[in-house]
Every structure is written in C-alpha cells, then in structure tokens.
Amino acid sequence: MGSDVLPVNLLEYEAAARALIPTPLFGFISGGSEDESSLNGNRSGFDRWRLLPRILTGSDNPSLRTTVLGQEISMPVMVSPMGIHQLAHARGELASAAGAQRVGTIYSLALAASTAMEEVAAVAGMWWFQIYLLQDRAFSLEHVRRAEDAGASAIVLTVDVPIRGRREADDRNRFDLPIGVTMPNMLPRDYTGDHLSYSVLTPWDKAISWKDLEWLVGITHLPVIVKGVLSPVDAVKCAELGAKGIIVSNHGGRQLDSAVASIDALPAVAAAVGDRAEVYIDGGIRRGTDVIKALALGARAVMIGRPVLYGLAVDGEDGVVRIFDLLRHELMIDMLLSGCDDVTRIPGAVVVPNGVVDA
C-alpha cells in the first residue's frame, strides 16, 4: 500500500483495493449483473435481521472452532471459490491459498483459477475444488480425478451458471484477461500459448440437470457440495441425491439479478434440509455480526469471496491473513456482546427479523 495505515475493516479493504486494481479488472471482481440489486441486496439483507443479545451469561472466552464435513477449522469462515486471483495480485491463488492455510480454514479453489490446481495444492492446507460441468464431460471427469489425486477433500459443484449473467461493468470496461493471465485448468488440451479470451475459456453446459448431479456424486469418492442453492425444495433434492453440503448463494449477485439475498434464503433452506446435509452461505458477509446472524439462522459456517481478493490486492498473502484476523477479532467481540460462548451453539433466538422482539 502507499500508506502505513492499514484498513481497519473489510469494507475499507474494498476501497483500498479499488485504488490499486485497474478499473476493468476491479469491475470484473466487484461488479454484479444488470441493476446489481442482488449484489446490493446481499449486504442490505443482513440489516433486516437484528441481534437480541442475552446478558450475564458468564462467557469470557468464546470458542470459534468448528468442523466442516469432519475437518476442524479455526473459525466458521471459509474461502469461497472465485476465479482468476491474478487479477488482484501476481501470485494469485498461491498467495490466497497460503493465507487460508495460515489461518487454519478451508480454501475453495475454482476451476477458473489463474493457477494450475496442482501448484495450489502444494501450498494449500485444507482445500476443496469447485467445478462447473462442461459440455465435454470427459474434461469434467478429468478435473475431478486431478482434484482427487492432488488432495482435495471435497468437490463443489456450482449450479447457478447455465449461462453467464449480464455483467454490464464488464461490457462497459471491455473486460478481458490481461496478457499472460489465463485459466490453466480450463485450457484446451492442445493449447501451447499464453493467452485466450475469457469467453473462449468458459464453455459451461447450459443444459445441466439433476441427472448431472447424480453423475457427479457417482463418479467420485469425495463429498459433493452444491453451490448456488436458494430454494428449499432444491436444497432437499440435492441432499436426496447425495450432496453432503449445500451453499446458499446467489453467486455474489453476479447471475440472476433480483434474486433473493442469500441471508434471506438461508432459514428456509436450513430448516428444510435439517441434518441431511451441512448448510453454508456466501454473499455479503463483511462483519462479525454477519457471521453470528448466519450461524443463528442455520448455517454451519460462512464463506467469503471478494474480501479475500481485496486483501490479496492490498498486501498479498499477508492481506488475506489480515482479512481473516479482522473477522476473527470482530467475531470474538460480537460473541461476547451477544452472550454467546460457542459458534457451534449459537441459539436461533439471538437474531430477530426486522428488529421486532416478541413479548
């Protein structure tokens, strides 16, 4: 950074990153689709839920540790899958994965990463591999096998991108990959250069269906997590077909605009799924209080995306670590102020809709 004063919260990291990342690249990272109502709704949605603290609970050192699919993590915050980290920093996924390893949480590596999965696996701790199903299913199968061999502990299937949402900032800025930045996991098998257009490297299958989730569950020994679920009916179907985890998400407001906020969809999904699968959430989480609200509404853990890239842009691996340190510090304070002593036992009664307290 050009100043010795570091941002003091995740929102300030966004402003700091904006000053460092070229406008077309920052627009790709930060922007949403169409009117960006889903993007903005993910943040405003948290304001519709208020905390109802309990007093005199005797808590003095809240526990932030939890488990996700049997893996212990230091706090209930993980890294959501995002593509092309080299847009934010030259070391890209190598730095962000190493930062996640340092703070003791799970890193989700995107199929559209700007670094090959085997290179990232070498520096990561606990990590999941995220895929889109491609028109070439043999290529998708190859990705799964590579992830298994490289040590991934789960496969994340993103299901809300049958087609790319209309992201007007990218159109306005004429976004494309900078020279030298590509998506090596997506490159055609016979490609030998160092640059292809972003649009050429995203051949998602528009016709994915429930049979494709069944196929994925059936071809891997790793647990499958489905990302991009908002409907409780869909969440139950995912669990019935063998998904071990559900990520409640509207893709950070980058896909269907005017979709419900992730936090508003969470309670119904968690109630419908019950103990048939673990439930996580991403979208708009910027404060320790956001984490508490999500856990109280049924999430086992939350995931953050853009803040990781903002921390990466500001100070590389150390910036990623600081993002998590800030959230950890806030969460500890907010747990104490809420009267909660364990992130695995946050009562639903600690959060109320629209600030309305029943007698």
C-alpha positions in Angstrom: 0.0 0.0 0.0 1.0 3.6 -0.4 0.3 4.3 3.3 1.4 2.8 6.5 -2.2 2.9 7.8 -3.9 -0.5 7.1 -7.7 -0.7 6.6 -9.4 -1.5 9.8 -12.4 -3.5 8.4 -13.3 -5.5 5.4 -15.3 -2.6 3.8 -12.2 -0.4 3.9 -10.2 -3.1 2.2 -12.6 -2.8 -0.8 -11.8 0.9 -1.1 -8.1 0.3 -0.8 -8.2 -2.4 -3.5 -10.1 -0.2 -5.8 -7.2 2.3 -5.8 -4.7 -0.5 -6.7 -6.5 -2.6 -9.3 -7.1 -1.3 -12.9 -10.7 -0.3 -13.5 -11.6 -3.1 -15.9 -10.2 -5.7 -13.6 -11.8 -4.2 -10.5 -15.1 -4.0 -12.3 -15.0 -7.7 -13.0 -14.2 -8.5 -9.4 -16.6 -6.2 -7.7 -19.5 -5.9 -10.1 -22.8 -7.7 -10.3 -25.4 -8.3 -13.0 -27.7 -5.9 -14.6 -29.0 -3.4 -11.9 -26.9 -5.1 -9.2 -30.0 -5.4 -7.0 -28.9 -8.9 -5.9 -25.4 -7.7 -5.3 -26.5 -4.9 -3.1 -29.3 -7.0 -1.5 -26.8 -9.4 -0.1 -25.5 -6.6 2.1 -28.8 -4.9 2.9 -30.3 -8.3 3.7 -28.2 -8.5 6.8 -29.8 -5.3 8.1 -33.2 -6.9 8.0 -32.0 -9.3 10.8 -31.1 -7.8 14.2 -29.3 -9.3 17.2 -31.1 -9.8 20.5 -28.2 -10.1 23.0 -28.5 -12.0 26.2 -26.8 -10.6 29.4 -25.0 -12.0 32.4 -24.1 -15.3 30.6 -20.7 -15.7 32.3 -19.0 -16.1 28.9 -15.4 -14.8 28.8 -13.6 -16.7 26.1 -15.9 -17.7 23.2 -14.9 -20.7 21.2 -14.6 -20.0 17.5 -13.5 -23.5 16.4 -15.9 -25.8 14.4 -15.9 -28.6 12.0 -17.0 -28.8 8.4 -17.5 -32.2 6.9 -15.4 -33.6 9.7 -12.5 -31.2 9.2 -11.7 -28.8 12.1 -11.3 -25.2 11.2 -10.2 -22.3 13.4 -13.3 -20.2 12.8 -16.6 -20.7 10.9 -15.4 -18.7 7.9 -14.0 -20.3 4.7 -12.8 -19.0 1.3 -15.5 -19.1 -1.4 -14.4 -20.3 -4.8 -13.5 -17.4 -7.2 -11.7 -17.4 -10.5 -8.6 -15.6 -11.7 -7.0 -14.4 -8.5 -4.1 -13.0 -10.6 -6.4 -10.1 -11.5 -5.8 -8.9 -7.9 -2.1 -10.0 -7.3 0.7 -11.5 -9.3 0.9 -14.6 -7.0 -2.8 -15.1 -7.3 -4.2 -18.3 -5.9 -0.8 -19.3 -4.5 -0.9 -16.4 -2.1 -4.6 -16.7 -1.2 -4.4 -20.4 -0.6 -1.3 -20.0 1.6 -3.1 -17.3 3.5 -6.0 -19.6 4.2 -3.6 -22.3 5.3 -2.0 -19.9 7.8 -5.3 -19.0 9.4 -6.5 -22.6 9.6 -9.5 -22.6 7.3 -10.7 -24.3 4.1 -9.8 -22.8 0.8 -12.0 -23.4 -2.2 -10.1 -23.5 -5.5 -12.1 -22.5 -8.6 -12.0 -24.4 -11.9 -11.4 -20.9 -13.4 -8.3 -20.2 -11.3 -5.4 -18.5 -12.8 -3.0 -21.1 -11.4 -3.0 -24.9 -12.0 -4.6 -26.9 -9.2 -1.5 -29.0 -8.6 0.6 -25.9 -7.9 -2.1 -24.5 -5.5 -2.4 -27.9 -3.7 1.3 -27.8 -2.9 0.9 -24.7 -0.8 -2.7 -25.1 0.5 -3.8 -26.7 3.7 -7.4 -28.0 3.6 -9.0 -27.3 0.2 -12.0 -28.0 -1.9 -12.1 -28.0 -5.7 -15.0 -26.2 -7.4 -16.2 -27.1 -10.9 -18.7 -26.2 -13.5 -19.9 -29.0 -15.6 -18.5 -28.5 -19.1 -20.0 -29.5 -22.4 -17.1 -32.0 -22.6 -18.0 -34.3 -19.7 -14.7 -36.2 -20.2 -12.9 -33.0 -19.4 -15.0 -32.6 -16.3 -14.2 -36.1 -15.2 -10.5 -35.3 -15.7 -10.8 -32.3 -13.4 -12.4 -34.5 -10.7 -9.7 -37.1 -11.0 -7.0 -34.4 -10.8 -8.5 -32.9 -7.7 -8.7 -36.3 -6.1 -5.1 -37.0 -6.9 -4.0 -33.6 -5.7 -5.6 -34.0 -2.3 -8.8 -32.1 -2.4 -11.2 -33.0 0.4 -14.5 -32.2 -1.4 -15.9 -31.2 -4.8 -18.0 -28.1 -5.1 -20.5 -28.1 -8.0 -21.7 -24.6 -8.9 -25.1 -24.9 -10.4 -26.3 -21.3 -10.9 -24.4 -20.6 -14.1 -26.0 -22.4 -17.0 -25.2 -19.1 -18.8 -23.2 -16.1 -17.6 -25.3 -13.3 -16.1 -25.2 -10.0 -17.9 -22.5 -8.0 -16.1 -22.7 -4.6 -17.6 -19.5 -3.3 -15.9 -17.6 -5.9 -18.0 -19.3 -4.7 -21.2 -18.7 -1.1 -20.3 -15.0 -1.7 -19.5 -14.5 -4.2 -22.3 -13.1 -6.7 -19.8 -10.8 -9.5 -21.0 -7.9 -11.4 -19.4 -4.7 -9.4 -19.3 -1.9 -10.8 -21.5 -0.1 -13.5 -19.5 -3.1 -14.3 -17.3 -5.2 -17.3 -18.2 -7.1 -20.2 -16.6 -4.7 -23.2 -16.9 -7.3 -25.7 -15.6 -9.6 -24.7 -18.5 -7.1 -24.6 -21.4 -7.8 -26.9 -24.3 -5.6 -30.0 -24.2 -3.7 -29.0 -27.3 -3.1 -25.3 -26.4 0.5 -24.1 -26.2 0.3 -20.3 -26.0 -0.2 -17.9 -23.0 -3.4 -16.1 -23.7 -7.0 -16.9 -24.7 -10.1 -14.8 -24.5 -12.1 -15.1 -21.3 -15.2 -16.0 -23.3 -13.4 -18.9 -25.0 -12.4 -20.3 -21.7 -15.9 -20.6 -20.2 -17.7 -23.4 -22.1 -20.2 -24.2 -19.4 -23.0 -26.7 -20.2 -26.3 -24.8 -20.3 -28.4 -27.9 -20.0 -27.2 -29.3 -16.7 -29.9 -31.1 -14.7 -30.5 -33.3 -11.7 -29.1 -36.3 -13.6 -25.7 -34.5 -13.8 -25.6 -34.1 -10.0 -26.3 -37.8 -9.7 -23.5 -38.5 -12.2 -21.0 -36.4 -10.2 -21.9 -38.0 -6.9 -21.5 -41.4 -8.5 -18.0 -40.9 -10.0 -16.1 -39.5 -7.0 -15.4 -40.8 -3.5 -15.1 -37.2 -2.3 -18.2 -35.5 -0.7 -20.0 -33.3 -3.2 -21.2 -29.8 -2.1 -23.7 -27.9 -4.3 -23.2 -24.2 -4.6 -25.9 -21.7 -5.8 -29.0 -23.0 -4.0 -31.7 -20.6 -2.9 -34.9 -22.7 -3.0 -35.6 -25.1 0.0 -37.2 -27.5 -2.5 -33.9 -27.6 -4.5 -31.9 -28.0 -1.3 -33.8 -31.1 -0.2 -33.4 -32.6 -3.7 -29.7 -32.0 -3.6 -29.5 -33.9 -0.2 -31.7 -36.7 -1.5 -29.3 -37.2 -4.5 -26.3 -37.5 -2.2 -24.9 -34.0 -1.7 -23.2 -33.7 1.7 -23.2 -29.9 1.7 -25.3 -27.0 0.4 -24.0 -23.5 -0.2 -26.8 -21.0 -0.1 -25.7 -18.4 -2.6 -26.9 -16.1 -5.4 -23.3 -16.1 -6.8 -22.5 -12.8 -5.2 -25.1 -11.0 -7.2 -23.4 -11.9 -10.5 -26.0 -14.1 -12.0 -29.8 -13.7 -11.8 -30.5 -10.1 -10.8 -33.3 -9.6 -8.4 -32.7 -13.0 -6.9 -33.3 -13.2 -3.1 -30.5 -12.3 -0.8 -28.5 -15.3 0.4 -29.2 -14.5 4.1 -33.0 -14.3 3.4 -33.0 -17.7 1.7 -30.9 -19.4 4.5 -33.5 -20.0 7.2 -35.9 -21.9 4.9 -33.1 -24.0 3.3 -31.6 -24.9 6.7 -35.0 -25.9 8.1 -35.8 -28.0 5.0 -32.5 -29.8 4.9 -32.2 -30.5 8.6 -29.4 -32.9 9.3 -29.4 -34.5 5.8 -26.5 -32.2 4.7 -24.4 -29.4 6.1 -25.5 -25.9 5.1 -23.2 -23.0 4.4 -23.7 -19.5 3.0 -21.9 -16.9 1.0 -22.8 -13.4 -0.2 -22.3 -10.1 1.5 -20.6 -11.2 4.7 -18.3 -8.4 5.9 -18.7 -8.2 9.7 -18.5 -10.5 12.7 -22.2 -9.8 13.3 -23.0 -11.1 9.8 -21.3 -14.4 10.8 -23.4 -14.6 14.0 -26.6 -13.9 12.2 -25.8 -16.6 9.6 -25.0 -19.2 12.2 -28.1 -18.4 14.2 -30.2 -18.8 11.1 -28.9 -22.3 10.4 -25.5 -22.1 8.6 -22.7 -24.3 9.9 -20.2 -21.9 8.5 -20.0 -19.0 6.1 -17.8 -18.3 3.1 -16.3 -15.0 1.9 -15.2 -14.2 -1.6 -14.4 -10.6 -2.7 -12.9 -9.6 0.6 -10.2 -12.2 0.1 -9.3 -10.7 -3.3 -9.3 -7.2 -1.8 -6.9 -8.3 1.0 -4.8 -10.0 -1.7 -4.6 -6.9 -3.8 -3.5 -4.7 -0.8 -0.9 -6.9 0.7 -0.7 -10.3 -0.9 -0.8 -13.4 1.4 -0.5 -11.1 4.4 -3.5 -9.2 3.3 -5.5 -12.4 3.1 -4.4 -13.3 6.6 -5.4 -9.9 7.9 -8.9 -10.1 6.4 -9.5 -13.3 8.5 -7.8 -11.8 11.6 -10.1 -8.8 11.4 -13.2 -11.0 11.1 -11.9 -13.2 13.9 -11.4 -10.2 16.2 -14.8 -8.8 15.4 -16.5 -12.2 15.9 -14.9 -12.7 19.3 -16.1 -9.2 20.4 -19.6 -9.7 19.0 -20.0 -13.2 20.5 -19.2 -11.7 23.9 -21.6 -8.8 23.4 -24.3 -11.2 22.2 -23.9 -13.5 25.2 -22.8 -16.5 23.1 -19.9 -18.7 24.1 -19.5 -21.2 21.2 -20.0 -20.8 17.5 -21.4 -24.4 17.3 -24.2 -23.5 19.8 -25.5 -20.0 18.8 -29.2 -20.0 19.6 -31.7 -19.0 16.9 -33.3 -16.6 19.4 -30.3 -14.3 19.3 -31.5 -13.0 15.9 -34.9 -11.4 15.1 -36.4 -10.3 11.8 -36.7 -6.6 11.2 -35.8 -5.8 14.8 -39.2 -7.0 16.1 -39.0 -8.6 19.5 -41.8 -10.8 20.7 -43.0 -10.3 24.2 
